[in-house]
Amino acid sequence: MPVEASPLDTTPTVYVVDDDPSIRELLAWLMKSNGIAVATFANAQLFLKSYQAGAPGCLIVDLYMPGMSGLELQHYLIEHDLVIPVVFLSARADIAKAVAAVKHGAIDFIEKPFDYKKIVALAQDCLFRDQLLRGARGNIDAKHARLALLTLREREVMHRVISGKINRVIAEELSIGVKTVEAHRAKIMEKLEVNSLAELVQIAMQPLAK
């Protein structure tokens, strides 16, 4: 059996969860043959016990398994804010469950037996998606880190600025001079590294990445 990558590895990894050992071995061989790191698990519990939250990769999981099913695993990941692209496998067609899986964010739903080239290409696509999502989340986190640099007064000014209030109104509400408001606005733009009101609003209104 191919040597499997540790789930603690920071290398983007395809995590395979399937109670069928022949499927696990086949997918491990396919991924490694195409230079993709892989880790396999016989059930969802073993995967959750070993998976490091935030580790880069994607998940290929069987829909029907003893204990926690594939759908239940997907719901668990969602409930615990564990973001990872998911592909479902199933030996039998089940339209209702396929729709439910995709509705909750699954990338695809594939019936067994599957096309070898297709599933490798799908895994590569999922890893690429994961990389893009991580880049986007990292960018959001960096912006929020800059928000933390603002003083309390600067935050008070910023919230009024993005709500559309002019400097004179902000000055009256905060009992400070208009020149002081202008100075705070300039400092806010400098700290957040933005050049326009639109950019300021985008950062201030962006939800925290999970």
C-alpha positions, 0 to 999 in steps of 0.5 A, spaced: 500 500 500 502 506 498 505 510 503 500 516 506 502 523 507 501 525 515 495 529 516 499 534 520 503 536 514 502 543 511 503 540 504 496 541 500 493 534 501 487 530 499 484 527 505 480 520 503 474 518 508 471 511 505 470 505 509 472 501 503 479 499 503 480 498 496 477 505 494 482 508 499 488 504 496 486 506 489 485 513 491 491 514 494 495 510 488 492 515 483 493 521 487 501 519 489 502 517 481 500 525 480 504 528 485 498 529 490 499 528 497 494 524 500 491 521 507 486 516 507 481 514 513 476 508 514 471 513 517 469 520 519 471 519 526 479 517 525 479 523 520 476 528 525 481 525 530 487 526 525 485 533 521 489 539 523 484 545 523 486 549 517 490 544 514 490 546 506 487 541 502 480 538 500 476 532 502 473 526 498 468 522 502 464 516 501 456 518 502 454 512 506 459 510 511 458 506 518 457 511 524 458 518 521 455 518 514 459 523 509 453 528 510 454 528 517 461 529 517 460 535 512 455 538 517 460 537 523 465 541 519 460 547 517 458 547 524 465 547 527 467 552 522 472 547 518 473 550 511 475 545 506 472 543 499 468 537 499 467 532 494 462 526 495 463 519 492 457 514 492 456 507 490 448 508 488 445 514 486 441 518 491 438 525 488 436 528 494 442 527 498 446 529 492 442 536 492 443 536 500 450 536 499 451 541 494 446 545 497 451 545 503 457 547 499 460 540 496 464 541 490 461 535 486 458 528 487 461 522 483 458 515 483 462 509 483 465 506 479 469 513 477 473 515 472 480 516 474 482 522 470 476 525 472 477 524 479 484 526 479 483 533 475 477 534 480 482 533 486 487 538 483 481 543 482 479 543 489 486 544 491 487 550 487 480 553 490 482 552 497 489 555 495 485 561 492 480 561 498 486 561 503 489 567 499 482 571 500 482 569 507 489 571 508 488 578 505 481 579 509 485 578 516 491 582 514 486 588 513 482 586 520 489 586 523 490 594 520 483 595 523 486 593 530 491 599 530 486 604 530 485 608 537 478 608 540 477 616 537 479 614 530 474 608 530 469 613 532 470 617 527 471 612 522 464 609 523 461 616 522 465 617 516 463 610 513 455 612 515 456 618 510 456 624 515 460 630 514 466 632 518 462 638 521 457 633 523 462 628 526 465 634 530 459 636 533 457 629 535 464 628 538 465 635 541 471 636 537 474 641 532 473 640 525 480 640 524 481 634 529 476 630 525 480 631 518 486 629 522 483 623 525 481 621 518 488 622 515 491 618 520 485 612 519 487 612 511 494 612 513 493 606 518 489 602 514 493 603 507 487 606 503 486 611 498 478 612 498 472 612 502 470 606 498 476 602 500 475 604 507 468 602 507 470 595 504 475 594 510 470 596 515 464 592 513 468 586 511 466 580 515 472 576 519 474 570 515 473 564 519 
